[in-house]
Amino acid sequence: MKTAEIHVEVAPGLALFVPHARRVGTHPLAVDGVSTLGHVIESLGVPLTEVGALVVDGREVPPAHIPAAGERVAVHPVRRPQSVPGAPLRFLLDVHLGTLARRLRLLGVDTAYESTDIGDPALAARSAAEKRVLLSRDRGLLRRRELWAGAYVYSTGPDEQLRDILDRFAPDLRPWTRCTACNGLLQEATKEQVADQLKGGTQKSYDVFARCAECGRAYWKGAHHQQLEAIVARALAEFA
């Protein structure tokens, strides 16, 4: 008995997820008449978090569509900027994305981050409980069913990662309003209020301070401020 097949074409932007032999053009893929199209596409290697539309014979269908023999399927990437309905836009990053987490917080984007590996089930559960978009380079993690929303981080470099996430989700930017250590909101503080965190040179050289309302960490325009200002300036110039 001949195996039923559909014909699948994956958009160039998603080509990195599929085997080299399937990256260009349309290719046959076996189906069983039971599995959903979403399952079939994920088994090919493409996380559904990265799929914007599934088009079957010219009409868009949901991932729950059961593909039939002979159908021609086009897999499109998410449209940008991507809308995430159902909750205010906020993120959760896995243990490998610490630099990206700090940069998003620097820009005032609500960003939770796990500095230790708590495991995929716990990350996905937190994403669902707090309605946060999980950012990760782990394709398996992005396929977990309990995940509320997710996105693959395509680059390994922090500059490119930040640019990609800002382009994809277009979050509101409010630089210098969040603690880069814990994500808490910053408040103005006097020198006296943060004196226990200041060394002698800092006490003499600076008069403007902020303090995190959650963890109490103090902030001022120290030695690294120029580098941070450059990150903020680039982001505002491109995405504000």
N, C-alpha and C positions, 0 to 999 in steps of 0.2 A: 504494500500500500504506500502510495506516494505521500511524503511529508508535506503538510500545508505550509506555505511560505507567504510572508509579506515582503515588501520591498521598501527598505528604509534608507533615507538620506539624512545625514546629520549635518547641521550647519557648521561652517568653518570654525566659528567661535567655540564650539563644543568638541571639536575634533580631538583634542588632547585626551579626552576620556575614553575613546574607543580604540581598538587595535589599529595599527597602521594600515592594514589592508582595507579598512572600512572608512578611512578618513576623507576620501574624495569620491563623489558620485553616489549612486544608488546600489544597494547590495541586498541580496536575499537574506531573510532571517526566519527560522522555523518558529511556528506558533502551534499551540496545542488546543485552541478553541476554548480554553478555560481561563488562562492567565490574562490579567488586564494589560492594556497597552503600557500603562505606567510601569508595571512589573517587568515587562519585556524590555523596555528602554533602559531601566535600571540594570537589568541583567547584562545588557550590552556594555554597561560601564558608566552611563550618564546619570548623575544624581538628579532627581526630580526638582531639587531646589534650583537647578540651573536651567530648567526647561520653561520657556515662556509660553509656547504653544505647541500642540501636537495637531498636525493637519493631515487628515486622511482623505485622499481623493478629492482634495480641494476644500474640504470643510473642517473647521476646528472641532476637536472632540476632547472630552475630559480624559484624565489618566485612567478612569474606570472603564473606558471603552474596551470591549472584547474584540480584538482584531480578527478579521476573517481572511481566508486565503485569497491572495491576489491584490489585497489593498496596498496602496502606495502611501507611505508615511513620511512626512517631512518633520524633523525635530528642530524647533527654533529656540534660540536662547531667550532669556528674560529680557523684557523691554526696559530700557533705562530712560529716566530714573524709575526704579522699581517701587511700586506702591505696596505697603505692608499693612492692610486694613486690620482692624480689631483691637489695636492698642497703640499708645504712643511709641514712636520709633526708638528702640533702645537695643543694645547689643550684649551678647555674652561671648567671650573669647576663650578658646581652650589654652592649655598650658604653654603651647608653642608660639603664642602670639603676644607676648608681653610688651614688646616695643610698640606694636600697633595699638595695643590697649592704652598705653601711656599717651600716645599721640592723639588718639581720639578724645581722651579725657582732657588733654591740653586744649583742645578745640571746643570743649564744653559739651561733648556728646556723651550721653548716659551709657557707660560701658562697664559691665561687670567682667571680671577676669579671674580665672582660677590659676593661681601660681603653683599649685601642685596638681598632679594627675589624679583626679577623683574618679576617673572611669567614664566610659561612654554613656552607660545608663543614667548615671547621676547628672551628667551634663545635659543630656536630652530632657530629663525630668525637670531640671531647673529652667531650661528654655521654656517648657510648657507652663510651669507654675508661675513664672514671672513674665510670660509673654515677651521673651527677648529673642531677637534674631541671632542664632548661633553662627559664628564665623569660625571656619576651620579649614585646614588643608587635608583633613582626614575624610575621604570619600565614604568610608563605611559609617562613620559617625553621622554624616549628613543623610544617610539612608534609614536611620532609625525611625520607626513609626510614631513614637511618642513625641518626637520633635515638633515644636510649635511652628517654627520657621527657621530657615538656615540659608547660608550662602558659602560657596567655596571661595577661598582666598587664592587667587591664581598665581601670585608672585611670591618669591622668597625674600625679596628686598623690602624693608619697611617703607621707603619712599613710594615705591610702586604699589605696595599694599594699601597705603593710605589713600593715594590718588584713586585707586580702583574702587574702594568702598565709598568714598565721597561721590564719585561719579555715578555709581550704581544706585545709591540710596538717597542722595541729596539731603542729608540731615541738616537741621538748623545748627549753625555754628555760633557758639558763644564762648570765645576764647577766654582763658584765665578765670573760669568760674567753677572748675572742678578740681578736686585733689587728684593728682596723677598717681598717688599711691593707693587710694582706696575708693575713689569715685565720689566721695562726699562733696557737698557744696562748700565753696570758700566764702569767708566773711572777712570784712576789714578788721584789722587788729592793731592795737597799739604796741609799741615796743615793750612796754611793761607786761603786757599780756603774754608775750612770747619770749620773754627774757631768758627763761630757763633753757631755751633751745639755741641761744645765740652765743657765739664765741666773742672774744674781746674785739677782734677786728670788725666783725659784722655789726656789733653794737655801735661802734664808732662811725661806720661808713654808711649805714642805711637807716632810714626813718619811716619807710612805707612798708607795711607788712599785711599779710593775709593769713588766716588760719582756717583749717578744715573743721567744719562743724561736727564731723563724725569722729575722726581720729585725732584731731588736735594738732596736726602737723603744721608748722609755720612755713610761710613762703615769702621770698623777697627777690629783688632783681640782682641775683648773684652772678658768679663767674660764667655760668652756662646760659644766662638769660638771652644773650645775643643769638645763640644757636636756636633757642626755642622761638624767639621772635621771627627768625627766618622761616621756620616751619609754619608758623601761624600766618605770616605774610603770604607765603606761596598758596596756602589753602584758601585764604580769603580772596586772593586775586583770581583764582581759578574757579571757585565753587560758591562764593557768597552771593 
